[in-house]
Amino acid sequence: MQWFTTSHKVSAQMEADAIRLAARYKGEYALREDLSVVDWLEKHKTTGGFVLTSAGLRYWTKGAEQPLFFHPNMAYVRLQRVLRGENDPLLKAVQANAGDHIVDCTAGFAADAIMLAYAAGASGTVTAIESESNIYILVKEGLRHYKADWGELESIMARIEVTQADYKQWLRSAPANSCDILYFDPMFDRPVEASASFSPLRALANHAPLSEADVHEACRVARRRVVLKARKGSELFARCGFTLTGTASNQVAYGVIEL
């Protein structure tokens, strides 16, 4: 069960919002009182909990120095680069058309889903699948409530539908040819050294490996293309039938299956 509370000295409106969040996600609301987050977690015998603040929703875990929270961060930077005419390796691999329905099977904090929503345009949609409830709640609420200083970013994020599911099960129940493009970014066996800021998310993420059976199902569900992001040199590309299209860095590469 998920626990929800607020920061100290909040308005009645914010407390009501936290209560509604708890109900929406079938969790439990508990007053913060004058407790620290650590003491609040201890009181309710939980290793983690959501704290609604004036800056948005935060997820705290025992022993963490900082909470997890949604932020478009690198997606915003990447979009600005694209608008300046620079290439984005993901968009090059995906080759999306306006109006496409794209499924991101491994949403995480939705940076790639935001890029995919940009690529699909105002008439397109992105389904972002996330199996882990803590991440799902942060991203679902973050995409809905994040206030950007660039209005178009909010419009792009609004085109993303976040679904809580295990993509392996989701794929097997999805109708054939029900999306245009399907994308995988499974958790790397070894983290990229430059991604130390990703460590808190990595601790909560789903580490189940991508299988050939998953890719077979993806090829059934997608009409046009299946895309994989993995470590450069990963055996997944050849084993699962992907053709390399390029790299995002000296550590990350993309592969595609044309359908």
C-alpha positions as CSV (number, residue, x, y, z in Angstrom):
1,M,0.0,0.0,0.0
2,Q,1.1,3.5,-0.8
3,W,1.3,6.2,1.9
4,F,0.6,9.9,1.3
5,T,1.1,13.0,3.3
6,T,2.0,16.7,2.9
7,S,4.9,19.0,3.8
8,H,4.6,21.1,7.0
9,K,2.2,24.0,7.4
10,V,0.1,23.4,4.2
11,S,-3.3,24.9,3.3
12,A,-6.5,23.0,3.7
13,Q,-6.6,22.8,-0.1
14,M,-3.3,21.0,-0.3
15,E,-4.3,18.6,2.4
16,A,-7.5,17.8,0.5
17,D,-5.4,17.3,-2.7
18,A,-3.2,14.8,-0.8
19,I,-6.3,12.9,0.5
20,R,-7.6,12.7,-3.1
21,L,-4.3,11.4,-4.4
22,A,-4.3,8.7,-1.8
23,A,-7.9,7.7,-2.8
24,R,-7.0,7.8,-6.5
25,Y,-4.1,5.4,-6.1
26,K,-5.8,3.2,-3.4
27,G,-3.3,4.4,-0.8
28,E,-3.6,5.8,2.7
29,Y,-3.3,9.4,3.8
30,A,-1.8,10.2,7.2
31,L,-1.2,13.6,8.8
32,R,2.4,14.8,8.7
33,E,2.0,16.4,12.1
34,D,5.4,17.9,13.2
35,L,7.4,14.8,12.2
36,S,10.4,14.7,9.9
37,V,10.0,12.5,6.8
38,V,12.1,9.8,8.3
39,D,10.1,9.8,11.5
40,W,6.8,9.8,9.6
41,L,7.9,6.8,7.5
42,E,9.0,5.1,10.7
43,K,5.7,5.8,12.4
44,H,3.7,4.2,9.6
45,K,6.1,1.3,9.2
46,T,6.8,1.9,5.6
47,T,10.1,2.2,3.6
48,G,8.7,4.9,1.3
49,G,6.0,7.5,1.0
50,F,4.6,10.3,-1.1
51,V,4.8,13.9,0.2
52,L,2.7,16.6,-1.6
53,T,4.5,19.9,-1.5
54,S,4.0,23.4,-3.0
55,A,6.6,22.3,-5.6
56,G,4.8,19.1,-6.5
57,L,4.7,15.5,-5.5
58,R,7.8,13.9,-3.9
59,Y,8.6,10.3,-3.1
60,W,10.9,9.7,-0.1
61,T,12.5,6.4,0.8
62,K,14.3,5.6,4.0
63,G,18.0,6.4,3.8
64,A,17.6,8.7,0.8
65,E,19.4,12.0,0.8
66,Q,16.9,13.5,-1.6
67,P,13.4,12.6,-2.8
68,L,12.4,11.4,-6.3
69,F,10.2,13.8,-8.3
70,F,9.2,14.2,-11.9
71,H,11.0,16.7,-14.1
72,P,11.3,16.8,-17.9
73,N,15.0,17.7,-17.5
74,M,16.9,16.1,-20.4
75,A,13.8,15.9,-22.6
76,Y,13.6,19.7,-22.5
77,V,17.3,20.1,-23.4
78,R,16.9,17.6,-26.2
79,L,13.8,19.3,-27.6
80,Q,15.6,22.6,-27.7
81,R,18.4,21.0,-29.6
82,V,16.0,19.5,-32.1
83,L,14.3,22.9,-32.6
84,R,17.8,24.4,-33.4
85,G,18.1,21.8,-36.2
86,E,20.3,19.3,-34.4
87,N,19.7,15.5,-34.7
88,D,18.3,13.4,-31.9
89,P,19.4,9.7,-32.1
90,L,16.0,8.4,-30.8
91,L,14.0,10.4,-33.3
92,K,16.3,9.3,-36.1
93,A,15.8,5.6,-35.0
94,V,12.0,6.0,-34.6
95,Q,11.2,7.8,-37.8
96,A,7.8,8.8,-36.6
97,N,5.1,10.5,-38.7
98,A,2.6,13.1,-37.5
99,G,-0.4,11.2,-36.2
100,D,1.4,8.1,-35.2
101,H,0.5,6.0,-32.1
102,I,3.7,5.1,-30.4
103,V,4.1,2.8,-27.4
104,D,7.0,3.3,-25.0
105,C,7.2,0.0,-23.2
106,T,9.7,1.2,-20.6
107,A,8.6,4.7,-19.5
108,G,10.7,5.4,-16.5
109,F,10.6,9.2,-15.9
110,A,9.2,9.7,-19.4
111,A,12.1,11.6,-21.0
112,D,11.9,9.4,-24.1
113,A,8.1,9.4,-24.1
114,I,8.2,13.2,-24.3
115,M,10.5,13.1,-27.3
116,L,8.2,10.5,-28.9
117,A,5.1,12.7,-28.3
118,Y,6.9,15.6,-30.0
119,A,7.7,13.4,-33.0
120,A,4.1,12.1,-33.2
121,G,2.8,15.7,-33.3
122,A,-0.5,17.2,-32.1
123,S,-2.5,14.5,-33.9
124,G,-0.5,11.6,-32.5
125,T,-0.4,9.8,-29.1
126,V,2.1,8.0,-26.9
127,T,1.2,5.2,-24.6
128,A,3.9,5.1,-21.9
129,I,4.0,1.8,-19.9
130,E,5.5,1.7,-16.4
131,S,5.3,-1.4,-14.2
132,E,6.5,0.1,-10.9
133,S,3.8,1.9,-9.0
134,N,6.0,4.5,-7.3
135,I,7.4,5.7,-10.6
136,Y,4.0,5.4,-12.3
137,I,2.4,7.7,-9.8
138,L,5.2,10.3,-9.9
139,V,5.1,10.4,-13.7
140,K,1.4,10.3,-14.1
141,E,0.9,13.2,-11.7
142,G,4.0,15.0,-13.0
143,L,2.9,15.0,-16.7
144,R,-0.5,16.3,-15.6
145,H,0.6,19.1,-13.3
146,Y,4.2,20.2,-14.3
147,K,4.3,23.9,-15.1
148,A,6.8,24.6,-17.8
149,D,8.2,28.0,-18.9
150,W,7.6,26.8,-22.5
151,G,3.9,26.3,-23.2
152,E,4.5,23.8,-26.0
153,L,6.2,21.4,-23.6
154,E,3.0,21.1,-21.6
155,S,1.0,20.4,-24.8
156,I,3.5,17.7,-25.7
157,M,3.3,16.1,-22.3
158,A,-0.5,16.1,-22.4
159,R,-0.3,13.7,-25.4
160,I,1.2,11.0,-23.3
161,E,-1.1,8.4,-21.7
162,V,0.7,6.7,-18.8
163,T,-0.4,3.1,-18.1
164,Q,0.7,1.0,-15.2
165,A,1.4,-2.5,-16.5
166,D,4.2,-5.1,-17.0
167,Y,5.0,-4.6,-20.7
168,K,5.5,-8.3,-21.1
169,Q,1.9,-9.0,-20.1
170,W,0.6,-5.9,-21.8
171,L,2.2,-7.0,-25.2
172,R,0.6,-10.4,-25.0
173,S,-2.9,-9.0,-24.5
174,A,-2.6,-6.1,-27.0
175,P,-4.4,-6.5,-30.4
176,A,-2.2,-7.1,-33.5
177,N,-1.2,-4.0,-35.5
178,S,-2.6,-1.7,-32.8
179,C,0.2,0.9,-32.8
180,D,2.6,2.3,-35.4
181,I,5.9,2.1,-33.5
182,L,6.9,0.3,-30.3
183,Y,10.0,1.3,-28.3
184,F,12.1,-0.6,-25.7
185,D,14.6,1.0,-23.3
186,P,15.2,-1.9,-20.8
187,M,17.3,-1.2,-17.7
188,F,21.0,-1.8,-18.6
189,D,22.8,-4.6,-16.7
190,R,25.6,-2.2,-15.9
191,P,24.7,1.5,-15.3
192,V,26.2,4.1,-17.6
193,E,28.9,5.8,-15.5
194,A,27.8,9.3,-16.5
195,S,24.3,8.6,-15.2
196,A,24.9,8.8,-11.5
197,S,21.8,11.0,-11.2
198,F,19.8,8.1,-12.5
199,S,20.7,5.9,-9.5
200,P,17.7,6.7,-7.3
201,L,15.3,5.8,-10.1
202,R,17.4,2.7,-10.9
203,A,16.8,1.4,-7.4
204,L,13.0,1.4,-7.9
205,A,12.9,0.3,-11.6
206,N,12.0,-3.0,-13.2
207,H,15.2,-4.9,-14.1
208,A,13.5,-7.8,-16.0
209,P,15.5,-8.4,-19.2
210,L,14.1,-8.1,-22.7
211,S,13.5,-11.5,-24.3
212,E,13.2,-12.7,-27.8
213,A,9.5,-13.6,-27.0
214,D,8.9,-10.0,-26.0
215,V,10.3,-8.8,-29.3
216,H,8.2,-11.3,-31.2
217,E,5.1,-10.0,-29.5
218,A,6.2,-6.4,-30.2
219,C,6.5,-7.2,-33.9
220,R,2.9,-8.5,-33.8
221,V,1.6,-5.4,-32.1
222,A,3.4,-2.7,-34.1
223,R,2.5,-2.0,-37.7
224,R,5.7,-0.3,-38.9
225,R,8.7,-0.4,-36.6
226,V,10.1,-1.7,-33.3
227,V,13.0,0.2,-31.8
228,L,15.5,-0.9,-29.1
229,K,17.9,1.3,-27.0
230,A,20.7,-0.7,-25.4
231,R,24.3,-0.5,-24.5
232,K,26.6,-0.2,-27.5
233,G,27.8,-3.7,-28.3
234,S,24.9,-5.4,-26.6
235,E,24.2,-8.9,-27.7
236,L,20.4,-8.0,-27.6
237,F,20.6,-6.4,-31.0
238,A,21.8,-9.4,-32.9
239,R,19.9,-12.0,-30.8
240,C,16.6,-10.3,-31.2
241,G,17.0,-9.3,-34.8
242,F,17.6,-5.6,-34.6
243,T,19.6,-3.6,-37.2
244,L,21.8,-0.9,-35.7
245,T,20.9,2.6,-36.8
246,G,23.3,4.7,-34.8
247,T,24.6,5.7,-31.4
248,A,23.6,8.3,-28.8
249,S,27.1,8.3,-27.2
250,N,30.0,6.0,-27.0
251,Q,28.0,3.8,-24.6
252,V,24.4,3.8,-26.0
253,A,23.1,2.5,-29.4
254,Y,19.8,2.1,-31.2
255,G,18.5,-0.8,-33.3
256,V,15.3,-1.2,-35.4
257,I,13.2,-3.9,-36.8
258,E,11.3,-2.8,-39.9
259,L,7.9,-4.5,-40.3
